[in-house]
Amino acid sequence: MDNNGTKPPASTSETPWPVRRVNSTVKGWIERLGFLWVEGQLTQVNMKPTWKLSYLTLRDTEEQASVQLTCSTSLLRNMPTPLKDGDRVVIHGKPAFFEGRGSFSLWATEIRHVGEGELLARIEMLRKQLAAEGLFDPARKKALPYLPNKIGLITGRGSAAERDVLSVSQDRWPAVSFRVINTAVQGANAVPEVIEALRALDTDPEVDVIIIARGGGSVEDLLPFSEEALQRAVAAAATPVVSAIGHEPDSPVLDNVADLRAATPTDAAKRVVPDVAQERALIAEARSRMAAALRGWVERERRGLANVRSRPVLANPLTPINLRRDELERARNSIRRELTYLLGQETSRIQSLRAQVSALGPSATLERGYAVVQVLPRDHSDPEVVTSIAQAPPGSQLRIRVGDGSITAAGMSTSPAD
């Protein structure tokens, strides 16, 4: 619809709109928005007492976005506190589009400072919201490296915070390496610049830890470090982040979201960079304790070895062998004596039995004049002792055994006993 409430004809290559119609149509669209309340941070205040109108720039506190403000100079002169760059304000105004220049601005009819109490209340509300989401949970905090390869530092250009972090770190560990990105640390540009620097350092594979440092300031100066966009960027970073804002009474929300909160930039340097002198002292102490422990162990083992060596078995290793050899010799002599005795007894018994056998055997009988007559069979089988005349008929071949030999004879005749 145009300003008269009628729909303008379609724009084509045959019926193009003139510039005035474009501006007039856009003006109608914009002005239908009506009055708005808008919050932001002032970055430019152009006002002169002789001007009827003054011009200001209002920027978003978290993103790279801004809008021009136009207001009467008398409105600014009548404010209880003069406006200056960096002020957080809430304005009541109506969007306006100037047809002649084709420019857009907000016509401000009321401008209010955002009070410190209101800012702190908003910060606390954000703090509770993020805590409920778990962004403050200690379990999600990342541990800092013992000795970082490279430290990322986000701070103001030429600031005392930058000097403190660099000087203290180099004093503690001269070989420490930094990648410094200077950004705005207050004002409307602070949040987007810090977020961009954080992303650049987080994607750098050489950076092991990131320090966001500022040397304190007023509540308004520190507002960027309590903005929600920055908190979520820090929570999403894969690299450990240290908050070193240096403002004790009212800590920014960044202190809660960061993996480590340092009281000051100097404290951050001490927490991130180990003290080389202290580490060398610890190494020297550890080496001394290890050497003492080793000496003690060697001394205990030496005493134990001396105690073992003092035992008789180690003083003369042959003693057990000699003792066992003597025992073996005694046992062998004892066995020999026992065997000799047993052999003597058995020899005597055998001799007695032999004498008995000799006395009862045929040899003794033969020696007394008796003889044993055997007949020799013709089939050359074993001879038989003749006990009957029937065994030796006349003509039988006989063998007669006497005490000292045998006699071969032939049977002449037989006669029965009377």
C-alpha positions in Angstrom: 0.0 0.0 0.0 1.1 3.6 -0.7 0.5 6.5 1.7 -3.0 6.8 0.4 -3.8 3.2 1.3 -4.0 2.0 -2.3 -1.8 -0.7 -3.8 0.8 0.7 -6.2 0.9 -0.8 -9.7 3.5 -3.6 -10.2 7.0 -2.6 -11.1 8.0 -4.0 -14.5 10.6 -3.2 -17.1 7.9 -1.4 -19.1 6.5 0.4 -16.1 9.4 1.0 -13.7 8.9 3.0 -10.5 10.5 6.4 -10.2 12.8 6.9 -7.2 10.2 9.1 -5.4 7.7 6.3 -5.5 10.2 3.8 -4.1 11.1 6.1 -1.3 7.5 7.0 -0.7 6.5 3.3 -0.5 9.3 2.4 1.8 8.5 5.3 4.0 4.9 4.0 4.3 6.1 0.6 5.2 8.5 1.8 7.9 6.3 4.3 9.5 3.6 1.7 10.0 5.8 0.1 12.7 4.8 2.8 15.1 6.8 3.8 18.3 9.4 1.3 19.7 11.5 1.0 22.7 15.1 0.1 21.7 18.2 -0.6 23.9 21.8 -0.3 22.8 25.0 1.5 23.3 25.9 4.9 22.0 29.0 5.1 19.8 28.7 8.6 18.4 27.0 11.7 19.9 27.0 14.6 17.4 25.4 17.6 19.2 26.1 21.3 19.0 24.1 24.0 21.0 23.4 25.8 17.7 21.9 22.8 16.0 18.2 22.2 16.1 18.7 18.5 15.6 21.4 16.1 17.0 22.5 12.9 15.6 23.6 9.8 17.4 24.6 6.2 16.5 23.1 3.3 18.6 24.9 0.0 18.3 23.9 -3.5 19.3 25.9 -4.8 22.3 26.5 -8.2 20.9 26.5 -8.1 17.1 27.8 -5.8 14.4 24.6 -3.8 13.9 23.8 -0.2 14.4 21.0 2.4 13.7 21.1 6.1 13.4 19.2 8.2 15.9 17.8 11.7 15.3 16.4 13.8 18.1 16.0 17.4 19.0 19.0 19.1 20.6 16.8 20.4 23.4 16.0 16.8 24.4 19.7 16.1 25.0 20.2 19.4 26.8 17.4 18.7 29.3 18.8 15.2 30.3 19.9 15.0 33.9 23.2 13.3 32.9 24.8 14.3 29.6 25.2 11.5 27.1 28.6 10.3 26.0 30.0 7.6 23.8 29.7 4.1 25.4 26.6 4.9 27.4 24.0 2.1 27.6 20.6 3.7 26.9 17.0 2.9 26.2 15.3 5.1 23.6 11.6 5.6 22.7 11.2 6.6 19.1 9.6 6.0 15.8 11.3 4.6 12.7 11.5 7.3 10.1 12.5 7.2 6.5 13.6 10.4 4.8 12.3 10.4 1.2 14.7 13.0 -0.1 17.9 11.3 1.0 16.5 7.8 1.0 17.9 7.3 4.5 16.6 5.5 7.6 16.8 6.6 11.3 14.9 6.4 14.5 13.3 9.6 15.6 13.9 9.6 19.4 11.4 11.2 21.6 12.8 9.9 24.9 16.2 8.7 26.0 17.0 7.0 29.3 20.2 5.8 30.8 20.2 2.2 31.8 20.9 2.4 35.5 23.6 0.4 37.2 21.2 -1.4 39.4 19.2 -2.4 36.4 22.3 -3.6 34.6 23.4 -5.7 37.6 19.9 -7.2 37.8 20.0 -8.2 34.1 23.5 -9.7 34.7 22.2 -11.8 37.6 19.2 -13.0 35.5 21.6 -14.1 32.8 23.8 -15.7 35.4 20.9 -17.8 36.7 19.8 -18.7 33.2 23.2 -20.0 32.2 23.7 -21.8 35.5 20.4 -23.6 34.9 21.6 -24.6 31.5 24.8 -26.2 33.0 27.3 -23.7 31.6 28.8 -23.2 35.1 29.0 -26.9 35.9 32.6 -27.8 37.1 32.3 -31.1 35.2 32.5 -29.3 31.9 35.5 -27.2 32.9 38.6 -28.1 30.8 41.9 -28.5 32.6 44.7 -26.2 31.7 47.9 -27.7 30.2 50.9 -28.0 32.5 53.2 -26.2 30.1 51.4 -24.6 27.1 53.0 -24.7 23.7 51.5 -21.3 22.9 49.2 -19.0 24.8 46.4 -17.0 23.1 45.8 -13.5 24.6 42.8 -11.4 23.9 43.2 -7.9 25.4 43.2 -4.2 24.6 46.0 -2.8 22.4 48.8 -1.4 24.5 46.9 -2.0 27.7 48.4 -2.6 31.2 46.7 -6.0 31.2 48.7 -7.0 28.1 52.0 -5.7 29.6 51.3 -7.5 32.9 50.5 -10.9 31.3 53.5 -10.8 28.9 56.0 -9.6 31.4 55.0 -11.9 34.3 54.8 -14.9 31.9 58.3 -14.2 30.5 59.7 -13.7 34.0 58.3 -17.1 35.0 59.2 -18.9 31.8 61.4 -17.0 29.4 60.7 -19.4 26.5 56.9 -18.9 26.7 55.2 -18.2 23.4 52.1 -15.9 22.8 49.7 -15.1 20.1 48.2 -11.8 21.0 45.0 -10.4 19.4 44.1 -6.9 20.3 40.4 -6.0 20.5 38.1 -3.4 22.0 37.5 -4.4 25.6 34.6 -2.0 26.2 32.0 -0.3 24.1 29.7 -1.7 21.4 32.5 -3.3 19.3 34.0 -5.3 22.2 31.7 -8.3 22.1 31.9 -9.1 18.4 35.7 -8.4 18.3 36.4 -10.6 21.3 34.2 -13.4 19.9 36.0 -13.2 16.5 39.4 -13.3 18.3 38.3 -16.2 20.4 37.3 -18.2 17.3 40.6 -17.4 15.6 42.6 -18.6 18.6 40.4 -21.6 19.2 41.0 -22.9 15.6 44.8 -22.4 15.9 46.3 -25.8 16.6 49.3 -24.3 18.3 47.3 -22.4 20.9 46.8 -24.6 24.1 45.1 -22.0 26.3 43.4 -18.6 25.8 43.4 -15.7 28.2 40.8 -12.9 28.0 42.3 -10.0 30.0 41.2 -6.5 31.0 42.5 -4.5 33.9 39.1 -3.9 35.7 36.8 -0.9 35.2 33.3 0.3 36.1 30.2 -1.9 35.8 29.4 -0.3 32.4 32.9 -0.8 31.1 32.7 -4.5 31.9 29.3 -5.1 30.4 30.7 -6.7 27.3 32.1 -9.5 29.5 28.6 -10.3 30.7 26.9 -10.4 27.4 25.2 -13.7 26.5 26.8 -14.1 23.1 30.3 -14.0 24.5 29.4 -16.6 27.2 28.1 -19.0 24.7 31.1 -18.6 22.5 33.4 -19.3 25.4 31.3 -22.3 26.4 31.6 -23.7 22.8 35.4 -23.2 22.6 37.4 -26.4 22.5 40.5 -24.7 24.0 40.6 -23.9 27.8 39.7 -20.2 28.4 40.9 -18.1 31.4 38.9 -15.1 32.5 41.3 -12.3 33.7 39.0 -9.3 33.9 40.4 -8.1 37.2 37.2 -6.7 38.9 36.6 -8.2 42.3 33.4 -6.5 43.7 31.1 -7.4 40.7 32.6 -10.2 38.7 31.3 -10.5 35.1 29.5 -13.6 34.0 32.6 -14.6 32.0 34.2 -15.5 35.3 31.6 -18.3 35.8 31.6 -19.6 32.2 35.4 -19.7 31.7 37.4 -22.8 32.6 39.4 -20.8 35.1 38.9 -17.4 36.8 41.9 -15.4 37.6 41.6 -12.4 39.9 43.8 -10.2 37.7 45.8 -10.4 34.5 48.9 -11.0 36.6 47.2 -13.8 38.4 46.2 -15.3 35.1 49.9 -15.3 34.0 50.9 -17.1 37.2 48.1 -19.6 36.9 48.8 -20.5 33.2 52.6 -20.3 33.1 54.7 -22.4 35.6 57.6 -20.7 37.4 60.8 -22.1 35.9 62.8 -21.3 39.0 60.2 -23.1 41.2 60.1 -26.1 38.8 63.8 -26.3 38.8 63.8 -26.2 42.6 61.2 -29.0 42.7 63.3 -31.0 40.3 66.4 -30.5 42.4 64.5 -31.5 45.5 63.1 -34.5 43.8 66.5 -35.5 42.6 67.9 -35.1 46.1 65.1 -37.2 47.6 65.6 -39.9 45.0 69.3 -39.9 45.6 68.8 -40.2 49.3 66.3 -43.0 48.8 68.7 -44.8 46.5 71.6 -44.4 48.9 69.4 -45.7 51.7 68.3 -48.7 49.6 71.9 -49.5 48.7 73.0 -49.2 52.3 70.2 -51.6 53.4 71.1 -54.1 50.7 74.8 -53.8 51.6 74.0 -54.5 55.3 71.8 -57.4 54.3 74.5 -58.8 52.0 77.1 -58.5 54.8 74.7 -60.3 57.2 74.2 -63.1 54.7 78.0 -63.4 54.0 78.7 -63.5 57.7 76.8 -66.8 58.1 79.0 -69.9 58.4 77.5 -71.5 55.3 78.8 -68.5 53.2 81.9 -67.9 55.2 83.2 -71.5 54.1 80.9 -72.9 51.5 82.7 -76.3 51.7 81.7 -76.8 55.4 78.3 -78.4 54.5 80.0 -80.6 51.9 82.7 -81.7 54.3 80.1 -82.5 57.0 78.0 -84.5 54.5 81.2 -86.2 53.3 82.1 -87.2 56.8 78.6 -88.5 57.4 78.8 -90.4 54.2 82.2 -91.9 55.1 80.9 -93.0 58.5 77.8 -94.5 56.9 79.9 -96.3 54.4 82.3 -97.7 57.1 79.3 -98.8 59.1 77.8 -100.5 56.1 81.2 -102.2 55.3 81.4 -103.4 58.9 77.9 -104.7 58.8 78.5 -106.5 55.5 81.8 -107.9 56.7 80.2 -109.2 59.8 77.3 -110.7 57.8 79.7 -112.3 55.3 81.7 -113.8 58.1 78.6 -115.2 59.7 77.4 -116.6 56.4 80.8 -118.0 55.5 81.0 -119.8 58.9 77.5 -121.2 58.4 78.4 -122.4 54.8 81.6 -124.0 56.1 79.6 -125.8 58.8 77.0 -126.9 56.3 79.7 -128.0 53.9 81.3 -130.1 56.6 78.0 -131.6 57.4 77.4 -132.4 53.7 80.9 -133.8 53.3 80.3 -136.0 56.3 77.0 -137.2 55.0 77.8 -137.2 51.3 79.2 -140.1 49.1 82.7 -138.7 49.0 83.4 -139.4 52.6 81.8 -142.8 52.2 84.0 -143.5 49.2 87.1 -142.4 51.1 86.3 -145.0 53.7 86.6 -147.8 51.0 83.2 -147.9 49.6 82.5 -147.6 45.8 79.5 -146.6 43.6 78.8 -148.9 40.7 77.0 -147.5 37.6 75.9 -149.4 34.5 76.6 -147.7 31.2 73.6 -148.2 28.9 74.3 -149.1 25.3 72.3 -146.1 24.0 74.8 -143.8 25.7 72.1 -142.4 27.9 72.9 -141.3 31.4 74.5 -144.1 33.6 72.4 -145.6 36.3 73.5 -146.6 39.8 73.4 -150.3 40.2 71.3 -151.3 43.1 70.2 -154.8 41.9 72.0 -157.6 40.0 69.2 -157.4 37.5 70.6 -154.1 36.3 74.0 -155.6 35.4 73.7 -158.9 33.7 76.9 -160.5 32.6 78.7 -158.6 29.9 77.4 -155.2 31.1 79.8 -152.3 31.0 80.3 -150.9 34.4 81.8 -147.7 35.9 83.0 -148.0 39.4 83.5 -144.8 41.3 86.0 -144.8 44.2 87.4 -142.0 46.4 90.0 -140.8 44.0 88.4 -141.7 40.6 86.5 -144.2 38.6 87.2 -147.6 37.1 85.6 -149.0 33.9 84.9 -152.8 34.1 82.7 -155.4 32.6 80.3 -157.7 34.5 81.4 -161.3 34.5 78.6 -163.0 36.4 76.0 -162.2 38.9 75.0 -164.1 42.1 72.1 -163.3 44.4 72.7 -162.6 48.1 72.4 -165.4 50.6 
